Amino acid sequence: MKWLNSLKIAIIEENINQIETLVSNLPDFDSKQRAEEALALISEAINIVSDHKSKTLLAMNKIKQTKAFLASH
Protein backbone atom coordinates (compact mmCIF):
# COMPACT_ATOMS: atom_id res chain seq x y z
CA MET A 1 0.00 0.00 0.00
CA LYS A 2 1.47 3.33 -1.11
CA TRP A 3 0.29 5.20 2.02
CA LEU A 4 2.13 2.82 4.36
CA ASN A 5 5.33 3.08 2.32
CA SER A 6 5.07 6.87 2.29
CA LEU A 7 4.64 6.90 6.07
CA LYS A 8 7.62 4.58 6.52
CA ILE A 9 9.77 6.91 4.43
CA ALA A 10 8.56 9.99 6.31
CA ILE A 11 9.41 8.28 9.62
CA ILE A 12 12.88 7.26 8.43
CA GLU A 13 13.55 10.78 7.17
CA GLU A 14 11.89 12.28 10.26
CA ASN A 15 9.89 14.49 7.92
CA ILE A 16 7.39 16.04 10.33
CA ASN A 17 5.41 17.84 7.63
CA GLN A 18 4.95 14.67 5.58
CA ILE A 19 4.02 12.66 8.70
CA GLU A 20 1.39 15.26 9.57
CA THR A 21 -0.04 15.20 6.06
CA LEU A 22 -0.20 11.42 5.92
CA VAL A 23 -1.70 10.98 9.38
CA SER A 24 -4.30 13.65 8.60
CA ASN A 25 -5.37 11.70 5.51
CA LEU A 26 -5.74 8.13 6.72
CA PRO A 27 -6.93 5.75 4.01
CA ASP A 28 -9.34 2.88 4.48
CA PHE A 29 -7.32 -0.24 5.15
CA ASP A 30 -8.21 -3.43 3.30
CA SER A 31 -7.00 -5.77 6.04
CA LYS A 32 -6.56 -5.95 9.78
CA GLN A 33 -2.83 -6.55 9.28
CA ARG A 34 -2.37 -3.28 7.37
CA ALA A 35 -4.42 -1.37 9.95
CA GLU A 36 -2.23 -2.78 12.73
CA GLU A 37 0.91 -1.89 10.78
CA ALA A 38 -0.40 1.65 10.33
CA LEU A 39 -1.12 1.89 14.05
CA ALA A 40 2.44 0.84 14.89
CA LEU A 41 3.86 3.33 12.40
CA ILE A 42 1.67 6.13 13.72
CA SER A 43 2.85 5.33 17.23
CA GLU A 44 6.46 5.67 16.05
CA ALA A 45 5.58 8.90 14.25
CA ILE A 46 4.12 10.31 17.48
CA ASN A 47 7.41 9.53 19.24
CA ILE A 48 9.37 11.34 16.54
CA VAL A 49 7.10 14.39 16.64
CA SER A 50 7.29 14.51 20.44
CA ASP A 51 11.08 14.28 20.30
CA HIS A 52 11.28 17.13 17.79
CA LYS A 53 8.89 19.18 19.91
CA SER A 54 11.08 18.69 22.99
CA LYS A 55 14.23 19.65 21.08
CA THR A 56 12.54 22.76 19.70
CA LEU A 57 11.34 23.79 23.16
CA LEU A 58 14.85 23.33 24.55
CA ALA A 59 16.35 25.43 21.76
CA MET A 60 13.75 28.15 22.30
CA ASN A 61 14.52 28.27 26.02
CA LYS A 62 18.25 28.59 25.31
CA ILE A 63 17.55 31.46 22.93
CA LYS A 64 15.37 33.19 25.54
CA GLN A 65 18.10 32.79 28.17
CA THR A 66 20.73 34.16 25.82
CA LYS A 67 18.51 37.07 24.86
CA ALA A 68 17.84 37.88 28.52
CA PHE A 69 21.55 37.66 29.34
CA LEU A 70 22.51 39.97 26.48
CA ALA A 71 19.78 42.44 27.37
CA SER A 72 21.01 42.62 30.97
CA HIS A 73 24.59 43.48 30.00
N, C-alpha and C positions, 0 to 999 in steps of 0.2 A: 504494500500500500504506500503510495507516494507521500501521504501525510506523515506516516510514521517515519519514513526515511528522512523527510525534511526536518522533523523534530529531532531525530538522532543527530543530524548534522548540526543543527542549531545548538544543541547541548554540547557537542564536542567543541564547537567553535566558541561556546559561551556567548552566543549572539542573542542578547536580551531582547532586542527589538523583534527578531524573527520568532523567538520563543513566545513572546506576547501575542504576536499576530496568529501564530498557529494555535495556541491554546484558546484564543478568543473565537476561533473558527473550527471547533471540533466537528469532524465528520461523523456520519453514522457508521458504526463498525459492523462488519458482516460476520464477525465471530466473537465468541467470548474470549478467545485467546488474544485476539488483536486488541480488544477493549482492555484486557488486563495488562498487555504490553504498554498500551497508551497510558494507563494509570501509573505504571512504574516509571515511565519516562517523564510524565508530568511531575511526579514526586521529585525526581532528580532535578528537573527544571526549576522547581520551587526552591530547592537547596541552592542552586546556582544563583538565582535571583536574590535570595536572602543574603548570600555571601557578598554579592556585588553591592547590595544595599548597605551592609555593614561597613564595607571598605569605603564606600562613598561618604558615609556618615563620619567615619574616622578622619578622612581627608578634609572634610568640611570643618570639623572641630579643630584640626591642626591649623587650618587657614585662619579661622576665627581667633585662635590663640596668638598666632603670629601677627595678625592685624592689630589686636589689642596691645600686644607688646610694642609694636612699632609706633602706635598712636600715643603710648605713654612715655616714649622717649623722645 
